[in-house]
Amino acid sequence: MAKVHYRVVPHDGGWAYTLEGAFSEPFRTKELALAAARRVAQEQHVPGDLTQIHYQDASGRWHSELSEPDDRPDADVEG
């Protein structure tokens, strides 16, 4: 299972949560950013649909896989 860590950090004059270099919109307080990050992390646990996915790897080869509905990352918030 993949592990996802959202972090709450100062950003753009306020606070934001971040994941792998991407930032959320800024929030006025750290508490608001933490609440939003916790909401987003919780949504990561919601099962999806059985889906066929296609992707290209770094060497240019295409792959096809079945994404299971319960194949969700373990998400948490650091902050």
N, C-alpha and C positions, 0 to 999 in steps of 0.2 A: 504494500500500500504506500502510495506517495505521501510525503509529509509536506504541508504548506504552513509557513510561518508569516503571518502578517505582522508588521512592526508599526508602531505609532511613533512618529517623529515630527519635529518642528518643520514646517514647510510653508512657503509663500505667505509669510506673515501670520500664520496660525498653526494648526496641527493637521496632519494627514496620516492615513495608513498607507503602507507601501508593500509591494510584493514584487520581487525580481526587477527592481528598477522603475516600476510604474507606480505613480502616486494617485491617490484619490483626490477629490476636490478638497480644498482646505476647509477646516472646521475652526470655529472661533476658540474653542477650548480643547484641551487634551481629553477631557471626559467625554465630550461629544464625539471626538475621533475614535476613542476606545469603544464607545457604544456602537458606532457604525462598523468598526472592524469586527467586533464580536458578532454582529448581525450577519455580516458577509461570511465570516468563518462558519457560522451555524448553517448557512445556506449551502455550503460545500458538502454537507452531510446528507442533503436531500437526494434520494435516488432519482436517476434519470430514466431514459428509455433505452431499450436494447437497440443499438444503432451500429450500422456498418460504417467504419471510418477508413479513409484513405489518406495517406500522408507520404511525403517524400523525405528521405533521410539526408544527412549532410553529404553523402557521396552521390546523391542524385537518384538513388533507387527508390521505387515506389513500393509501398506496403499496403496491405488491406487487412484490417482486423475487425473483430466484433467487440464493441464496447458494451460490457455488461451493465445493467441498470444500477447495480450496487457497487460498481468500481469507482468509488469516490475517495478523494484524498482525506487524510487526517489533518484538519486545519485547526490552528490555534492562533492566539494573539500575544505578542510580546510588546510590552509597552510601559 
